[in-house]
Amino acid sequence: MRYPDEKIEEIRNSVNILEVVGSVVRLKKSGKNHVGLCPFHQEKAPSFTVNVEKQIYKCFGCGEGGNVFTFIMKDQNIPFGEAVRQLAEKAGISLPKYQEDTAEKQKVERFYVINEFASGWYQNNLWHSKDGQKALDYILSRGFKEETIKTFELGYAPDEWEGLVKAAAKAAYDQKTLLESGLALQKSPNTTPYDRFRNRIIFPIKNEFGRTAGFGARKFDESEDPESPKYINSPETPIYHKGRLLYGLFQNKETIRKQDIVILVEGYTDVMSLNEHGIGFGVATLGTALTPRQAQLINRYTKNVVLLYDADVPGVKAALRGAEVLFGANLDIQVVNLGSGADPDSFLRSNSKETFIEAVENRQSIVDFYSASLLAGANSGKDLSYNEKSERIRDMIDLVDSVKDPLKRELMMKEIGERMSADVKTIFKEYYRKKRSQYRTSAARGKNDRKIPDKPSYLAEIDRIERDLGSIVINSPELSQALLDSIETEDIRSPYLKKIIALVKSSKKKHYTPADLISAAEEENLQKIIADLSFDPHEFPKQDEEEAQERLLQVAEDIIKKFKLRRIERELVVLQEQIKKAEANGKNTASLVAQYQELLLRKNEVAHPR
């Protein structure tokens, strides 16, 4: 079952693909399109293109393409129905009751359902069990109020091997989903599953829309094996990707948007501690280095990021790594130094909220933070040598290279020179020397990222003439019917093009759009091909509309001619086979030869009209 086509169209026409994609990708206008770095593969030169008029996107690097629904689906790894619901909510459009019965939807949804069940079960254990009281007492002893604990939905996994396994079975959840979600483990296929999390405090990890994607579990009992890890987490699943989620974003996203700032911290309890003290604009990574996808996620809510790090060597290196990723997402970055070994949780337990706010208000630029730590020898108690300083300056110049805004780059390089007592002209020379070196190395290896593949591999089976036909059929509905009436379907070789033509013929709209066809197509590769062909190679500048239309008609006539020649060639091959067979059987071939010669004359007339 699908939502009605009319409702899908209403939603698509009510949202602007530029706004939706722009919340993830930094786009820049280029002619009639907007371009940016593709969110679906790593690249240094932009090959990701959005056409607002057609409401489609296309990456000419990796081949991804589609409309606003497919973008949301790909970006968030969600099924079609969920993408429709999100965009309907964004557009303020009410939807009819809907139950998507596709295998994909069921597969993804069952992970969310089992996680919500487990989260509720863990929470119930924390608040309503004897063993859970120990965990609750521990959390309360850390200074967290019940309100904060409930806001973040903390729970407790009892010290049992099959507690959740049995509870899930009793509630009729299947064992396969429990295992695939990572909530349970199994030593071998025929053994009894057992709980992954045991005798631990549970931190549900939600996506930005509030659905539980996975869990973090913290050890708190001193009697536990000291060799066991402090934290264990859910494994990667279709809905849980550590590099795509941020702890606390769901709870804090509205405050982040309102305050136009986010504090990026390292741990779950750091985020909770900030909220506990009324600082509700913190988020945390999930135990890994910050990723470009997480930076893009932050970019949806604010462009101002505050990093909290120590000024020791690991802290400085972590700040630089994080800054490079954040600059790559075109975010503004500043750093707060809380002092040696301090994190937000410990700092706020030892100091007042006002002291913390003052530290945040006195935050430094990344260049200030880095240069101050260098000049102090990164807490080593000695100054750096000139060689060490020059190498660190080059590290900062490398960081500047990740900044997209040329004005910001210039300001940063001037700041580096001032802070490190180096001539600004020398800083600029070193920067451009490195850029030239990078370009030469890239060119020598034949890996220049600015080179865009001519066509993605899935288009290889469609020949040039059929691509031209597909492009006009998709982009020019007023011309497509007359064009298709002049072409025999059996002369079309590509099964993809045949499917596109079938979509066009079944469309209820006389003036359909590429986005309409993408919505109607169910195969992902077909959606990509439609998006690719939507960027019409025969779409001419509209300074002279009449001339552009005339040239388009010329292309259409050429397509018809080539398909006529293709049909004649096919008929000639058939006649050749018939003549050979007749000769082998000693039959008269005069009639067949006459037909063959007539076809040759016809072929010449089509190829060279007077």
Helices and strands as residue ranges (DSSP letters): H 5-14, H 17-22, E 28-30, E 33-36, E 48-51, E 56-59, E 65-66, H 68-76, H 80-91, H 103-128, H 130-141, H 146-151, E 155-157, H 163-170, H 175-180, E 184-185, E 194-195, E 200-206, E 212-218, E 231-233, G 242-244, H 249-259, E 262-265, H 268-276, E 282-284, H 292-299, E 304-309, H 313-328, E 332-337, H 344-350, H 353-361, E 364-365, H 366-375, H 386-400, H 406-419, H 424-445, G 457-459, H 464-475, H 477-485, G 489-491, H 495-506, H 514-520, H 524-534, H 545-584, H 590-607
